[in-house]
Every structure is written in structure tokens, then in C-alpha cells.
């Protein structure tokens, strides 16, 4: 297991009012089991801090994240991967302070799912967002639940079914992104300084719970449902295993539609 400190930079900013989390494995910043574990541990370590008014999640290098580890999607490993990722998604959604996300470059797959579990997304104009899992013969369980929190059902289905990526301006237009800025980290910090730092941490924690409680209850049920669909049905198909193997072997998949 890689050293968590080498995978994820964690520090307190703004006199301890802001928790900074920075993915630190450029350029891909793959969200594998080690990265997921490091993120979850950092959230757990600061969850009870009474003065915390926000979290800023960003990434080292030119890209936010290329997504999850394809190797960990293989049949013998995917149950553990999904369980860990979905536990992190819930930890982000239920965190008692707003989670701001700053994105540059590619934000794909599991990386986008993690971003979706936060709050406002601040993106550089050249950022790209997508759920490419369908191209590998699988689907994105968490995004299937989270995308409709931000965009219309039609827009969510387009991203999930096509596997295409969209540029930041289009992501802004459909509501996936809240702010475009040449320096998304600076924009997120400015938002924090103006809108969150002056507030009561206790009031913010209650406000986050009040805004998200119904969706959190639904998300717990939906994540369990899509996880079972992924493990009990999808991963028993020939094409899911073929698509993952083809990606790892750097070849074009041959679909048999079964």
C-alpha cells in the first residue's frame, strides 16, 4: 500500500477553518484503493473539528483525475473497490461542512463521481468532464445516482450512456459546474472567504444536513441497488469482462452483446 501522505496532501488553511485535500499523484491522479482510503481517512480525522467551515478538494498537476483503477474493476476485485468508493462518496456527501471542488484538465470516471459528491465545482475553462465507463462495457454506479442531483435526467443519461466527455463551458451550461475561472483554486478560496468563513460552523453543519438529508437517505438505498446490479448482473456478462480486459491489453473490444 502506498504511503497516504505521498498520495494526498492534507493541511488546514485559513486559521484551521478550511480543510485542504489535494490529490497528489499526477498526472493521472488515479482514484484507486489507496487514494480512496487516504481521502476517507482525512475526512474522518477532521469530521469532528468544531471550527471547520469548509473543505477544498483539488489536484496536483494538469488533471484532476483520470478516474478509478481499471485493474480494480476486474471481477475478482470490483466488489471491494465499489464498497470502498461508495463509502467515500457517502462520507463526502454527509461531511458536516461544504466541500468545494476545483478542477483542471480531465475529470473522468471515479474522479468525477468523487467531485459530484462534493458541493460547488469550480472549473478551469479547459477542463473536461465525463463518465467513460460504458466504453469499457461497464457503467458508473455512483454517477448514476449523483448526476441527477446537478443536471437534468436527459443530460445525466447522455453522459452515462454515451461515455462522452464535455468541455467546461457546456458543463457550466447544464449545471454540472457552478463557476468557470482561469484559476479554479483561487476562485474556490474566494468563495470560501466571502461566503463560508464568516459563518458559524455549527450553523453550516446544520444547513448542510438540512439541505442534503432527504437525498442522503435516497443515496444510501440507490448505491446499494446499483452496486448489486453491477456485481450480480453486469459482471456476469461476457462483454463487461471483455471490455475491461481489452482496455488493459490496449486493444479494441469485441462485443458479443451478452
C-alpha positions, 0 to 999 in steps of 0.5 A: 500500500502506498504511503497516504501522505505521498498520495494526498496532501492534507493541511488546514488553511485559513486559521484551521477553518478550511480543510485542504485535500489535494490529490497528489499523484499526477498526472493521472491522479488515479482514484484507486484503493489507496487514494480512496482510503487516504481521502476517507481517512482525512475526512474522518480525522477532521469530521469532528473539528468544531471550527471547520467551515469548509473543505477544498478538494483539488489536484496536483498537476494538469488533471484532476483525475483520470478516474478509478483503477481499471485493474480494480474493476476486474471481477475478482476485485470490483466488489471491494473497490465499489464498497470502498468508493461508495463509502467515500462518496457517502462520507463526502456527501454527509461531511458536516461542512461544504466541500468545494471542488476545483478542477483542471484538465480531465475529470473522468470516471471515479474522479468525477463521481468523487467531485459530484459528491462534493458541493460547488465545482469550480472549473478551469475553462479547459477542463473536461468532464465525463463518465467513460465507463460504458466504453469499457462495457461497464457503467458508473454506479455512483454517477448514476445516482449523483448526476441527477442531483446537478443536471437534468435526467436527459443530460445525466443519461447522455453522459452515462450512456454515451461515455462522452466527455464535455468541455467546461463551458457546456458543463457550466451550461447544464449545471454540472459546474457552478463557476468557470475561472482561469484559476479554479483554486483561487476562485474556490478560496474566494468563495470560501472567504466571502461566503463560508468563513464568516459563518458559524460552523455549527450553523453550516453543519446544520444547513448542510444536513438540512439541505442534503438529508432527504437525498442522503437517505435516497443515496444510501438505498440507490448505491446499494441497488446499483452496486448489486446490479453491477456485481450480480448482473453486469459482471456476469456478462461476457462483454463487461469482462471483455471490455475491461480486459481489452482496455488493459491489453490496449486493444479494441473490444469485441462485443458479443452483446451478452 
